[in-house]
């Protein structure tokens, strides 16, 4: 198995799970889909090396968006007026834990000098 395929499998599990995730995104109403895809694109920039935590967070977000769409909730009632702030909150929750750990390791390494 190529390294890329191994990475994808590690990040999102098997191909069937990833295809189902993409199918669910495509099934969202247009406004929901556009917002989700932009948040998704933003979030991947801050993922850890495995991506698994971010994929799980995005899947949870997709659940929330599907529920909102099914209930007829306007997208901004979910995200708030500032979609970028909403996306940053998600990223900070997921990636923040990883970056905090890395920052502590770095501080510890140089505190010995």
Backbone bond lengths (Angstrom), bond angles and torsions (degrees), N, CA, C in turn:
res aa  C-N    CA-C-N  psi(-1)  N-CA   C-N-CA  omega(-1)  CA-C   N-CA-C  phi
1 X - - - 1.449 - - 1.527 107.90 -
2 X 1.327 116.68 135.73 1.464 119.79 179.79 1.527 110.07 -67.87
3 X 1.330 115.57 159.47 1.462 120.35 178.92 1.523 110.91 -60.31
4 X 1.338 116.04 -40.00 1.459 120.07 -179.35 1.526 110.53 -63.40
5 X 1.330 116.81 -45.92 1.466 119.89 179.18 1.521 110.81 -63.36
6 X 1.317 116.42 -38.76 1.466 120.17 178.08 1.528 110.33 -63.57
7 X 1.330 116.35 -41.07 1.454 120.61 178.32 1.523 110.73 -63.21
8 X 1.317 116.66 -47.92 1.464 120.49 179.50 1.522 110.07 -59.57
9 X 1.318 116.89 -44.68 1.465 120.06 179.28 1.525 110.65 -61.70
10 X 1.313 116.60 -40.36 1.460 120.63 179.17 1.522 110.89 -67.10
11 X 1.325 116.50 -40.50 1.458 121.14 -176.94 1.517 111.77 -71.64
12 X 1.295 117.92 -48.98 1.467 120.56 -171.18 1.514 113.94 -119.53
13 X 1.294 117.48 10.08 1.458 117.79 -179.31 1.512 109.71 77.29
14 X 1.268 115.47 -148.63 1.459 117.62 -176.69 1.526 112.12 -80.26
15 X 1.299 114.37 168.40 1.461 122.42 -176.35 1.529 111.72 -60.12
16 X 1.312 116.10 -36.80 1.464 120.84 -179.07 1.535 110.92 -61.14
17 X 1.323 116.28 -43.54 1.462 120.74 179.24 1.525 110.98 -63.33
18 X 1.329 117.33 -42.33 1.459 121.53 179.68 1.532 111.07 -66.65
19 X 1.324 116.73 -42.53 1.470 120.12 178.45 1.527 110.75 -62.61
20 X 1.328 116.36 -39.06 1.466 120.47 177.90 1.525 110.43 -64.29
21 X 1.309 117.31 -40.99 1.463 122.64 176.62 1.530 110.06 -59.02
22 X 1.329 117.07 -48.33 1.468 121.28 179.84 1.531 111.57 -66.02
23 X 1.331 117.23 -36.48 1.463 120.98 178.00 1.528 109.90 -63.92
24 X 1.309 116.48 -42.02 1.464 121.08 179.58 1.528 110.97 -63.05
25 X 1.319 117.00 -40.40 1.467 120.37 177.78 1.526 109.65 -62.75
26 X 1.322 116.27 -46.56 1.469 121.06 -179.14 1.522 111.94 -61.52
27 X 1.326 117.60 -27.19 1.462 121.62 -177.93 1.529 112.99 -82.22
28 X 1.319 117.46 -10.58 1.463 119.88 178.58 1.526 110.18 -66.03
29 X 1.341 117.54 150.34 1.465 119.60 171.54 1.536 109.39 -57.63
30 X 1.314 116.80 152.81 1.471 122.44 -171.87 1.523 113.67 -50.35
31 X 1.322 118.06 -48.30 1.466 119.95 -177.27 1.534 110.82 -65.34
32 X 1.305 116.39 -42.23 1.467 120.79 176.77 1.527 110.88 -62.41
33 X 1.319 115.88 -44.86 1.467 121.34 -178.46 1.526 110.82 -61.40
34 X 1.326 116.57 -45.38 1.462 120.53 -179.28 1.527 110.93 -61.20
35 X 1.314 116.74 -46.86 1.464 120.50 -179.85 1.526 110.12 -64.02
36 X 1.332 116.78 -44.63 1.466 119.96 -179.74 1.524 110.90 -60.09
37 X 1.321 116.72 -46.55 1.467 120.05 -177.18 1.525 111.95 -63.72
38 X 1.316 117.10 -35.82 1.467 119.74 177.92 1.529 110.91 -70.15
39 X 1.327 116.96 -40.66 1.466 120.09 176.57 1.522 109.67 -64.01
40 X 1.317 116.33 -42.97 1.466 121.71 179.19 1.532 110.57 -58.70
41 X 1.326 116.03 -47.70 1.467 120.92 -179.73 1.534 110.38 -60.23
42 X 1.309 116.10 -44.63 1.464 121.55 179.05 1.531 110.33 -62.74
43 X 1.315 116.78 -46.97 1.466 121.92 -174.30 1.521 112.75 -62.47
44 X 1.331 117.38 -38.85 1.468 119.48 -176.92 1.525 112.44 -62.43
45 X 1.325 117.79 -23.31 1.470 120.53 177.90 1.526 112.15 -66.11
46 X 1.324 116.57 -18.73 1.463 120.85 -174.23 1.525 113.00 -115.83
47 X 1.301 115.88 13.47 1.458 120.14 -178.25 1.522 111.19 -74.83
48 X 1.321 115.74 152.45 1.462 119.05 174.45 1.524 109.10 -72.55
49 X 1.306 116.48 -178.76 1.466 120.71 -174.48 1.523 113.31 -62.40
50 X 1.317 118.65 -28.94 1.471 119.45 -178.66 1.522 112.09 -87.67
51 X 1.318 117.31 -32.71 1.454 121.20 -178.07 1.512 114.42 79.87
52 X 1.311 117.92 -8.79 1.464 121.42 -175.08 1.521 112.07 -61.99
53 X 1.328 117.49 -43.37 1.463 119.73 -179.66 1.523 111.43 -63.44
54 X 1.332 116.48 -40.49 1.459 119.59 -179.71 1.525 110.25 -68.30
55 X 1.331 117.09 -40.23 1.461 119.81 178.14 1.525 110.03 -60.63
56 X 1.315 117.33 -42.27 1.465 120.63 178.71 1.525 111.01 -63.44
57 X 1.323 117.30 -41.83 1.463 121.08 178.57 1.525 110.81 -64.75
58 X 1.327 116.83 -41.41 1.464 120.26 179.08 1.522 111.29 -67.55
59 X 1.309 117.32 -35.22 1.464 120.42 176.39 1.527 110.07 -65.34
60 X 1.326 117.23 -40.80 1.469 120.84 175.74 1.526 110.69 -63.12
61 X 1.332 116.50 -41.25 1.461 120.47 177.47 1.522 110.47 -63.20
62 X 1.313 116.83 -40.39 1.462 121.15 177.64 1.525 110.37 -60.47
63 X 1.321 117.63 -41.42 1.474 121.29 175.53 1.526 110.27 -57.23
64 X 1.325 116.23 -45.81 1.462 121.62 -179.83 1.528 111.16 -62.52
65 X 1.323 116.75 -43.89 1.460 120.82 179.30 1.529 111.27 -65.13
66 X 1.311 117.26 -41.29 1.472 120.36 178.36 1.526 110.60 -62.32
67 X 1.309 116.60 -42.02 1.462 120.79 178.86 1.524 110.44 -64.44
68 X 1.328 116.36 -44.47 1.457 120.46 178.34 1.519 112.11 -61.52
69 X 1.317 116.49 -43.24 1.466 120.70 178.85 1.525 110.56 -63.83
70 X 1.325 117.06 -42.60 1.470 121.29 -179.64 1.526 111.44 -63.73
71 X 1.332 116.44 -32.15 1.466 121.11 179.99 1.522 113.01 -88.41
72 X 1.335 117.14 -3.97 1.459 120.89 -178.93 1.521 113.45 74.23
73 X 1.308 116.77 22.48 1.463 121.73 179.84 1.526 109.45 -75.74
74 X 1.332 118.08 128.15 1.467 119.17 175.73 1.531 110.16 -58.79
75 X 1.303 116.52 141.13 1.460 121.71 -175.07 1.527 111.96 -56.86
76 X 1.328 117.37 -37.67 1.467 119.61 -178.23 1.526 112.35 -72.42
77 X 1.327 117.44 -14.93 1.464 119.32 171.65 1.527 110.33 -72.14
78 X 1.319 116.53 -21.16 1.464 121.56 177.85 1.523 110.20 -90.29
79 X 1.315 116.18 -48.25 1.468 120.65 -173.98 1.522 113.76 -89.06
80 X 1.311 117.40 -21.24 1.451 120.89 -170.04 1.523 108.34 84.51
81 X 1.311 116.67 174.84 1.465 121.02 -177.83 1.526 112.32 -66.95
82 X 1.311 116.56 -32.08 1.465 120.81 -176.25 1.525 109.35 -102.91
83 X 1.322 114.91 91.65 1.464 120.96 -177.33 1.528 110.70 -62.01
84 X 1.317 117.20 -34.68 1.462 120.68 178.00 1.522 112.14 -61.73
85 X 1.324 116.67 -39.57 1.465 120.26 177.33 1.525 110.73 -66.29
86 X 1.329 116.07 -39.18 1.465 121.21 177.04 1.527 110.07 -60.86
87 X 1.331 115.74 -46.72 1.468 120.60 179.78 1.525 110.59 -62.92
88 X 1.311 116.31 -40.90 1.463 120.20 -179.76 1.529 111.28 -63.71
89 X 1.317 116.91 -36.53 1.459 120.65 177.40 1.523 110.69 -61.20
90 X 1.327 116.27 -43.32 1.469 120.54 178.19 1.523 109.98 -63.26
91 X 1.308 115.92 -47.99 1.468 120.82 -179.17 1.527 110.71 -60.83
92 X 1.324 116.79 -44.42 1.463 119.75 -179.34 1.519 111.61 -63.42
93 X 1.309 116.46 -35.59 1.462 120.19 178.94 1.525 111.06 -66.20
94 X 1.318 116.27 -41.82 1.467 120.62 -176.47 1.523 111.28 -87.51
95 X 1.312 115.95 -59.51 1.465 120.30 -175.55 1.518 111.50 -73.67
96 X 1.317 116.82 -29.51 1.452 120.28 -178.90 1.509 112.67 -57.69
97 X 1.302 116.55 -38.29 1.463 120.13 178.79 1.528 110.17 -62.70
98 X 1.316 116.87 -41.49 1.459 120.96 179.82 1.525 110.36 -69.52
99 X 1.329 117.21 -45.93 1.462 119.65 -178.33 1.522 111.31 -66.39
100 X 1.333 117.58 -35.74 1.463 119.99 175.95 1.524 110.62 -60.97
101 X 1.311 116.26 -42.12 1.465 121.17 179.06 1.530 110.37 -62.94
102 X 1.334 116.84 -43.96 1.460 120.84 179.92 1.523 111.23 -65.88
103 X 1.321 116.57 -39.38 1.464 121.28 178.58 1.530 110.11 -62.81
104 X 1.321 116.82 -43.25 1.465 120.70 178.18 1.525 111.39 -62.18
105 X 1.330 117.07 -41.68 1.462 120.79 177.92 1.524 110.56 -61.44
106 X 1.325 115.98 -43.10 1.459 121.02 179.79 1.527 110.81 -64.72
107 X 1.324 116.32 -46.45 1.466 120.08 178.37 1.524 111.13 -60.41
108 X 1.307 116.55 -43.35 1.467 121.32 179.95 1.530 110.78 -63.04
109 X 1.313 115.92 -42.72 1.466 120.68 -179.16 1.522 110.99 -59.31
110 X 1.321 117.06 -44.22 1.460 120.04 -175.11 1.525 113.51 -90.34
111 X 1.309 117.79 -8.06 1.466 119.54 175.62 1.522 111.13 -74.93
112 X 1.323 116.19 -16.75 1.464 121.61 -179.78 1.524 111.76 -81.05
113 X 1.308 117.72 -13.29 1.476 121.03 -175.46 1.506 111.68 -91.48
